[in-house]
Each structure stands twice: as C-alpha cells, then as structure tokens.
C-alpha cells in the first residue's frame, strides 16, 4: 500500500503542526510497511518543520505544488523530477501591462538556488511575508530586477486583491502572454485574509498529479498497490484521478469532492486523520 497525502487542511489544520493523530498514523504506517509520500505547496524544509515525524518516514516528497520532487532522507533528498519555469523575467515583464502597485510579486527558485525567493513586496503585505515564504530565504528587489537569477525558477506569484489577481490571470491567459509551456492559476483556497488572493504562473507540468505519475512510472515505487490519495484542494485532483482510493474532508474543493471515492464526515483535520487510521485496515496492503 502507498498513501500520498497533502498536508495543509488535510493532515493538519491551518496554522497547526504535527498532531498526536498524525504521529499515530505515521507509526502505524511504519508498522504495516506502508509507503508514505507527502505532496504539498510547501518547500522541503517547511515540510520538515510542520511534520517532523512524517518527514522522517516519508519515501518521497512532492513539493512546490509538483514543481520539484525529492527522494527520502536516506538518499539525501535526491531530486527525482523538477518542472522549472523558463525565462521568469519575461513573465514579470508581461505583468507590466496591468496596474499592480498594491500587489507583491514573488519568484520561487529550486534547490540549486537554495530554495530562495526574490520578492518585490508591497508594504501592506509585510506582515504576511513569513507565511508566504514558509521557511525559505528571500531577497527583496525592485520589480525590474525580479526573475534575473537565471534558470531554476519554479514559479512566479502575485499576492493581491481578488480583482488584481483575477485581472492578472485573465491577462496572461487570454492575451497570449502566458507563453509556451506555462500555465496560470488563481487561488482563493490559500487566502491569508479576506480579499487577499494568489495568482501563480508555473510550468505546465508543475502539478502534483503529473509529478506523482512520473514517480509511479519510474518503477521506483512499484509493487505498492493500492494507492491511497488524501487531499483537500483543487491542486490534489490530478493525484486523486490516479488513486485506487481518494479520500477528502467535507471542506474540500468541489472539484476534488466530485472525483473522491470517500468524503469524510469530520469537523477537523485531527478527526480526518483519526478516520484514516480506522479505515486503513480495510484498504488492503501492508501487514
């Protein structure tokens, strides 16, 4: 058996860290010989911070929403696959056609740049900077200097009002400015506070489902059926479609609930994880 799990709002509630229920689940996975994969928008160091026991036992990590995947700790977190964004500076330049004076721009780099982030920060967003960085180091730059770090950019993000993020997303998607090999997504699921949204530009194959398919296709994790996927967001749909069983909590995005095998009747992530622990013996695999 293999379990691939999202982290935030799936294993832990927003702002929470590894709970007793999570540790009990991880202990049982080890006892049963079940492989664990963790799939998150977080960076690898951030995963280690929020789920220390899960980080210790996981066989692989799909990070930055599928843009980069790492092997387990005993293999020194070797990069298994990555999907980088070509010419991030050009993406930034395309935003110049719309007014973004009260928005912040971010360029996220891969491990070859030590997972650093270039930031052009609007003053009103400074209180939220650490929440966006999630343990990454950042360099604040002027907008004209963003994305000049060369290769290895995983994504470009805009933090701003719903109107600004939707305008930016629509502009890139419909004006031909999104460029070949990139995709644009606007999220409300990761709002930091009311009317603070996120527009993200990444490589087309920077997707949790695509990354998981690559890992399964590599043969590295063969013989670990059934595949159980746990998630809550629209960015987990691709993984759910690969699963034998896909389980989500009742607050999951509609697009995920529509394809999930099981929607848990729970009120918190603690209850959701406890339910997974109860159901696991019925899913087969393990000992």
VMD Tcl script that draws the C-alpha trace (Angstrom):
set ca {
  {0.00 0.00 0.00}
  {1.06 3.56 -0.66}
  {-0.51 6.67 0.86}
  {0.16 10.04 -0.77}
  {-1.10 12.92 1.35}
  {-1.46 16.64 1.06}
  {-0.53 18.44 4.28}
  {-2.35 21.71 4.99}
  {-6.07 21.34 5.67}
  {-5.70 17.60 5.11}
  {-3.32 16.24 7.76}
  {-3.11 19.44 9.83}
  {-5.48 22.36 10.26}
  {-4.41 25.79 9.06}
  {-1.60 27.13 11.26}
  {-1.24 23.82 13.10}
  {1.70 21.40 13.19}
  {2.03 17.64 13.54}
  {-0.63 16.35 15.90}
  {-0.92 13.27 18.09}
  {-3.22 11.77 15.46}
  {-0.62 12.34 12.74}
  {2.09 10.68 14.78}
  {-0.20 7.72 15.50}
  {-0.91 7.38 11.77}
  {2.77 7.55 10.83}
  {3.65 4.96 13.48}
  {1.02 2.61 12.09}
  {2.25 3.13 8.52}
  {5.73 2.04 9.58}
  {4.33 -0.98 11.42}
  {2.34 -2.06 8.37}
  {5.12 -1.38 5.87}
  {3.01 1.21 4.04}
  {4.90 3.72 1.89}
  {4.16 7.40 2.54}
  {4.51 10.25 0.09}
  {3.89 13.86 1.10}
  {2.60 16.28 -1.55}
  {2.36 19.97 -0.76}
  {2.75 23.53 -1.97}
  {5.37 23.80 0.78}
  {9.13 23.63 0.30}
  {11.03 20.62 1.67}
  {12.37 22.50 4.75}
  {8.84 23.67 5.52}
  {7.54 20.09 5.34}
  {10.22 19.09 7.86}
  {9.13 21.87 10.18}
  {5.40 21.18 10.16}
  {5.54 17.34 10.02}
  {8.83 16.20 11.60}
  {7.82 12.54 12.01}
  {6.20 12.41 8.59}
  {9.34 13.94 7.11}
  {11.41 11.25 8.81}
  {9.47 8.28 7.40}
  {8.26 9.53 4.00}
  {9.58 7.75 0.90}
  {9.26 10.84 -1.30}
  {8.17 14.46 -1.28}
  {6.26 16.33 -3.98}
  {6.93 19.99 -3.18}
  {6.00 23.42 -4.54}
  {2.71 22.05 -5.93}
  {4.51 19.47 -8.04}
  {7.27 21.67 -9.41}
  {10.01 19.64 -7.67}
  {10.09 16.19 -6.07}
  {12.65 14.71 -3.69}
  {13.58 11.21 -2.52}
  {13.63 10.12 1.10}
  {16.17 11.28 3.66}
  {18.44 8.20 3.41}
  {19.08 9.15 -0.22}
  {19.96 12.71 0.83}
  {16.75 14.03 -0.71}
  {17.93 13.48 -4.27}
  {15.84 15.43 -6.80}
  {13.59 12.93 -8.59}
  {11.98 15.36 -11.03}
  {11.52 19.11 -11.49}
  {9.46 21.40 -13.72}
  {11.12 24.80 -14.00}
  {9.69 27.99 -15.43}
  {11.61 29.29 -18.42}
  {12.50 33.00 -18.51}
  {10.70 34.19 -15.34}
  {11.84 37.77 -16.03}
  {9.71 37.76 -19.17}
  {6.71 36.62 -17.14}
  {7.28 39.55 -14.78}
  {7.51 41.93 -17.73}
  {4.16 40.75 -19.04}
  {2.57 41.89 -15.81}
  {3.63 45.41 -16.73}
  {0.52 45.84 -18.85}
  {-1.70 45.88 -15.76}
  {-1.60 48.08 -12.69}
  {-0.24 46.13 -9.69}
  {1.06 48.91 -7.45}
  {-0.54 47.48 -4.29}
  {0.38 43.86 -5.06}
  {3.51 41.85 -4.24}
  {5.49 39.76 -6.72}
  {7.46 36.60 -5.88}
  {9.85 34.36 -7.83}
  {10.44 30.95 -6.23}
  {13.68 29.10 -7.11}
  {14.66 25.45 -6.81}
  {17.29 23.82 -4.57}
  {20.12 24.90 -6.89}
  {19.40 28.41 -5.65}
  {18.89 27.11 -2.10}
  {15.10 27.43 -2.46}
  {15.47 31.21 -2.29}
  {12.73 33.67 -3.24}
  {13.02 37.03 -4.98}
  {10.39 39.42 -3.64}
  {9.08 42.84 -4.64}
  {6.96 43.47 -1.56}
  {4.09 45.91 -1.18}
  {4.34 47.49 2.32}
  {0.86 46.37 3.34}
  {1.88 42.71 2.77}
  {4.94 42.69 5.03}
  {3.01 41.12 7.97}
  {2.26 38.11 5.74}
  {5.73 37.60 4.26}
  {6.85 34.80 6.58}
  {3.61 32.91 5.93}
  {4.25 33.02 2.18}
  {7.95 32.12 2.45}
  {7.35 29.13 4.77}
  {10.98 28.93 5.85}
  {12.57 29.95 2.54}
  {15.11 32.75 2.48}
  {14.24 35.82 0.45}
  {15.93 38.72 -1.28}
  {13.88 41.88 -1.68}
  {14.40 43.51 -5.06}
  {12.86 46.14 -7.27}
  {10.35 44.83 -9.79}
  {12.71 45.42 -12.65}
  {15.27 43.08 -11.06}
  {12.93 40.19 -10.36}
  {13.50 36.92 -12.16}
  {17.01 37.78 -13.28}
  {18.52 34.94 -11.26}
  {18.53 32.73 -14.35}
  {17.37 29.12 -14.51}
  {15.76 27.17 -11.74}
  {12.63 29.29 -11.18}
  {9.75 27.08 -10.06}
  {7.02 29.71 -10.21}
  {6.09 33.38 -10.20}
  {3.37 34.53 -7.83}
  {1.29 37.65 -7.26}
  {-0.21 38.38 -3.85}
  {-3.00 40.94 -4.01}
  {-6.71 41.59 -4.02}
  {-9.07 39.21 -5.74}
  {-9.67 41.74 -8.50}
  {-5.94 42.23 -9.16}
  {-5.15 38.51 -9.15}
  {-8.05 37.65 -11.43}
  {-7.14 40.51 -13.77}
  {-3.52 39.34 -13.90}
  {-4.56 35.75 -14.52}
  {-7.01 36.70 -17.25}
  {-4.45 38.98 -18.89}
  {-1.81 36.26 -19.11}
  {-4.27 33.57 -20.14}
  {-6.08 35.48 -22.90}
  {-3.53 37.92 -24.31}
  {-1.06 35.27 -25.41}
  {1.23 36.47 -22.64}
  {1.25 33.22 -20.75}
  {3.87 31.84 -23.12}
  {4.51 28.31 -24.31}
  {4.91 25.71 -21.61}
  {3.41 27.78 -18.79}
  {0.07 27.83 -17.03}
  {-1.71 30.41 -14.92}
  {-3.84 29.68 -11.86}
  {-5.69 31.98 -9.47}
  {-6.32 30.61 -5.98}
  {-8.81 31.61 -3.34}
  {-8.06 28.49 -1.27}
  {-4.81 29.93 0.06}
  {-6.19 33.30 1.15}
  {-4.23 34.74 4.04}
  {-7.03 37.08 4.96}
  {-10.23 38.34 3.34}
  {-9.68 39.62 -0.20}
  {-6.04 38.61 -0.36}
  {-5.58 36.13 -3.20}
  {-2.78 34.48 -5.14}
  {-2.10 34.32 -8.89}
  {0.59 31.81 -9.88}
  {2.47 31.19 -13.10}
  {4.34 27.89 -13.33}
  {5.49 25.33 -15.87}
  {2.64 23.35 -17.43}
  {3.83 20.12 -15.85}
  {4.31 21.66 -12.39}
  {1.40 19.72 -10.97}
  {1.06 17.24 -8.12}
  {-0.70 14.73 -10.33}
  {1.92 14.97 -13.08}
  {4.73 14.59 -10.54}
  {3.06 11.57 -8.93}
  {2.52 9.95 -12.35}
  {6.22 10.42 -13.12}
  {7.25 8.83 -9.84}
  {4.92 5.87 -10.31}
  {6.04 5.45 -13.92}
  {9.69 5.38 -12.91}
  {9.23 1.96 -11.32}
  {10.92 3.20 -8.17}
  {7.76 2.65 -6.12}
  {6.28 -0.34 -7.94}
  {4.59 -3.11 -6.01}
  {2.98 -0.72 -3.54}
  {-0.70 -1.01 -4.53}
  {-3.28 0.04 -3.62}
  {-2.63 3.77 -3.99}
  {-4.48 5.95 -1.47}
  {-4.56 9.72 -2.04}
  {-5.58 12.17 0.69}
  {-6.19 15.83 -0.12}
  {-8.49 18.81 0.14}
  {-7.69 21.21 -2.72}
  {-8.25 21.53 -6.44}
  {-4.49 21.03 -6.81}
  {-4.99 17.46 -5.49}
  {-7.41 16.40 -8.26}
  {-4.67 15.08 -10.55}
  {-3.39 12.77 -7.80}
  {-6.91 11.64 -6.93}
  {-7.51 10.53 -10.52}
  {-4.51 8.19 -10.25}
  {-5.65 6.65 -6.98}
  {-7.40 3.40 -6.18}
  {-8.99 5.24 -3.28}
  {-9.14 9.06 -2.97}
  {-10.36 10.46 0.33}
  {-11.04 14.09 1.22}
  {-12.61 16.03 4.10}
  {-16.02 17.71 3.73}
  {-14.44 21.16 3.28}
  {-12.53 20.02 0.19}
  {-12.79 21.91 -3.10}
  {-15.82 20.88 -5.15}
  {-13.61 19.70 -7.99}
  {-11.91 17.23 -5.63}
  {-15.09 16.10 -3.87}
  {-16.55 15.28 -7.30}
  {-13.84 12.68 -8.02}
  {-13.16 11.44 -4.47}
  {-14.00 7.86 -3.52}
  {-14.67 8.81 0.10}
  {-15.66 12.16 1.65}
  {-15.00 12.00 5.37}
  {-17.74 13.06 7.82}
  {-15.43 15.03 10.13}
  {-15.08 18.51 11.62}
  {-11.31 18.90 11.80}
  {-8.07 17.51 10.40}
  {-7.49 15.68 13.67}
  {-10.75 13.79 13.14}
  {-9.91 13.23 9.46}
  {-6.55 11.64 10.30}
  {-8.15 9.50 13.01}
  {-10.70 8.28 10.44}
  {-7.90 7.35 8.03}
  {-6.26 5.30 10.76}
  {-9.56 3.48 11.35}
  {-10.20 2.79 7.66}
  {-6.69 1.73 6.67}
  {-7.04 -1.97 7.68}
  {-9.97 -2.25 5.23}
  {-7.99 -0.85 2.28}
  {-5.70 -3.85 1.88}
  {-1.93 -3.94 1.59}
  {0.51 -3.83 4.47}
  {0.56 -6.36 7.27}
}
mol new
graphics top color blue
foreach p $ca { graphics top sphere $p radius 0.5 }
foreach p [lrange $ca 0 end-1] q [lrange $ca 1 end] { graphics top cylinder $p $q radius 0.2 }
display resetview
